[in-house]
Amino acid sequence: MEEYQEHSLGGRVFQRIREDILNGKYKEHDELRENTLGKELGVSRTPVREALRQLELEGLVTIIPNRGAYVTGITGKDIWDIYVIRSMLEGLCARWAVEHITDEQLDELEEAILLSEFQMKKTSGFNAEQVTELDGRFHSILYDASGSRMLSHLLKDFHNYVKVARKNSVVSEERARKSIREHRQILRAIRDRDADMAEQLANEHILHVMQNLKKQGFEAK
C-alpha cells in the first residue's frame, strides 16, 4: 500500500509540474529547484526528483549534472510539428468515431458546441479561455469516440502539449466562430455516418488552425 501511495504521490507531482510547464507558468530555460518545488507542493524532494526525471524523458526538462533541472518546454517548431501530425490523425479519429461513437457521446459533442455558441452570443463579449476549454472538450470527446485507446491517448497528449498555442488559436472572435462552425460540420458528418466526409472535415479543421497559427509566427523553421 505504501509503495502504491508513493507512486500515486509521484504521479500527482509529475502531472502538476507538467501542467505548469505546458500552461506557461514555467518558461523555457527556467530552473526547477527540487527544494522550491517540494515546498510549493508540500512534498519531499524524492517525488519531485522522480517527476523531473520523467519530464526529462518527455523532453520537457533537461537535467544537467551538478547544475540542476531546466525547462526545455515546447518550441514553436514543436507546436508546428504536432499540428502537422494532428492534421493526419484527427481525420482518422473522426472516421473511426463514425463506427464507434455512442448516442451519449453524440449528445456530449452537441452540448460542447451549444455551450460554445452560447459563449459567442454574450453581449459582454466572448471569453477566450472558456471557448478554448470547450474546444478542448469537443476534441477530447471525439478522441474517446474513436474506440481506440492508443489514438485517444496520443491525440490527448498532443492537445495538452500545445495548450498555449490553442489559446492563441481561438483568441480572435472570427476564428472562434469559424472553429465552432467546423465542429458542427464534423458532428453532422458523424451523425450522418459519412466516414469520408468526417475524415475530410476533421483534417481540414486542423489545417485551418495551422493557417491561423502561421499568422502568429508558429511555423517550422
N, C-alpha and C positions, 0 to 999 in steps of 0.2 A: 504493500500500500504506500509506504514512504517513497519507494522508487517511483511509483506512478505519480504521486504528488509532485515529486521533484521534476519529473519530465513535464508534467502539466504546468508547473510554475515556469520552467524554462521556455515552454511553448508560448505562454502568455507574454513573457518578456520579449521574446523574439517577435511576436506579432505586433506588440506595442511599438518597439523601436522601428520595425519595418514600416509600419503605418506612418510614423512620424517622418521617416525619410521620404516616403512616397508622397506625403502631403506637403512636403516642402519645409517642414519645421527645421530640419537639419539640411544645410546646403552642402554642395559639393566642396570637398576639402575640409569641412568642419571636423574637429577631433571629437571622438566619442570616448569620454573618460569613464572607466568602469566605476570608480567611486561616485562620480556625479550622477550617473545613470542609476546606480544602486540606491542612492539616497532619494532620487526623484521617484523611483518606482517602489521604494520600500522593500527592497530585496538585498541579498548579499551579492558579492562580486561574482560568485560562481555561476549563477544562471545568466548574469549579464555577459560574462566571458564566453559562455557557450552560445548565447544568442549572437554575439558578434562573429563567432566562427561560422555559424550558419549563414549569416548575412554576407560573409566573405564568399562563401560557396555560391550564393546567389548573384554575386557581382556588385552588391550594393555597398560593400565596405571593403577597404584594403587595410590589412594589418601589417604594419612594418615592425619587424623585431626590434626590441629595445627603444621603440619610439611611441607606438600606440596604434589605435584604430582610427581610420579616417573615412569619411563618407565619399564614396565614388558616385553614388546617385545614378540617375538616368539622364544620359546626354540627349541633345537634340537629335543626334543620329540614331540613338537607341529608340527614341519615340517614333521616328520616321520608319525605322525597320519594323517595329512592332505593328504599325498600321499597314505596312505593305503585306506582312504575314496575315494580319486580320482580314485584309481585303480578299484574301484567298480562302480563308477558313470560315468567315461569317456566312458566306453563301452555302457552304456545306452544312453548317449548323442549321440554317433555315430549311434546307432541303430535307434533312433528317427530321426536323421538327414536324414537317408535314405528315410524316409517317407515325410519329410517336407522341405528339402533343395531346394532352388531356383537355377535357372541357374546362376543368378548373384552371389550367394554365392559360387557356384562351381567354377566360374571364379576367385573369390577373393581368394579362397583356393589355386587354381593353381598359382595365381600371388605370393602369400606368399612363396610358395615352390620355384618358379623360382627365386625370389629375394634371397632366402636363398642359392640356388645352385650357383647363381652368386657371392655371398659373398665368398663362399668356393673356387671359381676358381681364386680369386685375387692373383696375383703373389706376392703382398706385404704381404700376409698372411690374414687370416680371422679376422674380427672384432667381438670379442665375444659379445660385447654389442649390435651390430646391429643384430647378429644372434639370440640372446636372445629375442630382440624386435620382430623379425619376427616369432619366435616360439610362443610368446605370441599372436601375431596377428592371427596365424593359429588357435590356440585353441579358441580364442575369437569368431572368425567367426563360428567355429564348434559349440560352445555353443549356439549362436544365431540361428543356423540352426536346432537345436533340436526341435524348435517350442514350447519350454516350458520356460516361463519367470522364474519360480521358480528354475528349474535346472540350467538355464543360470546364474541367479543371484548368486546362491550358488557356482558354479564352478568358476565364475569370482572372487568372494571374496577369495576363496581358492588360486586361481592363484596369487592374489595380496599379500596374506599373506606370500607367500614363494618366493618373488622376489629375495632375496639374494641367496637363495638356488638354484633358477633356473639359475642364472648367473653362479654359480659354476658347475651346472649340464651339461652345454654345453661348459665349458671353454676349454676342450680338443678338438682338431680337430677331433680325431677319433669318440668321442661321438657325436659331432655336425653332422658329416656326417651320422652316423647311425640314428640319430634322424630325419634328413631330409628325408632319405630313408623310414623310418617308416611312416612319414607324407604322403609321396606319396602313400604308400601301403594302408593307410587308405582312402585316397581320391579315389583311384582306386576302392576299395570295395564299397564306397558310390556311385560312378558313375555307377557301375555295379548293384546297388540296391541289394547288398548282405548284408542284415542286420546282419546275423550271423557272417560273416567274419569281417565286420566293427566293430562290438562289440568286437570280439576277439582281433583284431589288436590294437584297442584303449586301451584296458585293458593291453595288453602286452607292449605297448609303455610306459605306466606309470610304470609298473613293471621294465622295463629296466632302467628307470630314477632312480628308487629306488635302484637298484643294484649299479648304479654309485654313488649315494649319500652315500650308505653304506661304500664305499671305502674311503669316505671323513669324516666318523665319524658320519653321520646323521643316527641314528637308535634308536628305542625305548629302553629305559634303564629300 
